[in-house]
Amino acid sequence: MKRPTAMLLAASLGFVTAGLTAQVGGKVPDANFESFGNTEATSLADFEGRLILLEAFAYW
């Protein structure tokens, strides 16, 4: 009884999360940056049509 219930739950979660994926070419919500390094204030709208590489690195 537990196995069919778990399978049904896993399948329904898979269908729900499939609709939440990012779509290629979709618009990103605009975000404003007060200061970023040595640059002036900017927003994501300034980079429209360009590829943005976001690198997150940490020393542990």
N, C-alpha and C positions, 0 to 999 in steps of 0.2 A: 504494500500500500504506500510506503514512503517513497519508493523509487518512481512510480508514475507521477506522483505529486511533485517531486523534485524536477523531473523532466519537463512537466508542464510549466512549472515556475521558471525554469531556465529558458525555455522556448519563448514564453511571453516576455521575459526581460530582454531577450535578444531582439524581438520585434519592436519593442518600445525604444530601445537605444539605437536601433538602426535609423530611425527618423531624426536623431539628434546629431548626426555626423555633419561636419563642415562640408560645404559644397565648393568646388573649384570655381573661382570667379565670383564668389559671393562677396558682398561688402562687409567690411569690418566696422564695428561701431567706432565712431571718432573718439580719440583720446588726446588731450592736450598735455604737453610736457612743459613745466615751468623752466627748467634748465636741465641740460643733458651734456655733461662734460663741459667743454668750452664753447658751446653753441648757444644761439639765441633760443627763445621759447618757440616751440614748433608744435604741430599736430600731425596726426596720421593722414589727414586730408592732403598735406603737402607732398606726400609720397604716393599719391594715387597713380596707378599704372606702373609702378616700379616694384621690383622684387625686394623684399625686406628680409634680411637674415638676422634672426634674433639669437644671440649666443649667450647661454647662461653657463657660467663656469664658477666653481667654488673650490677653494683649497680646504681639504678636510684634515 
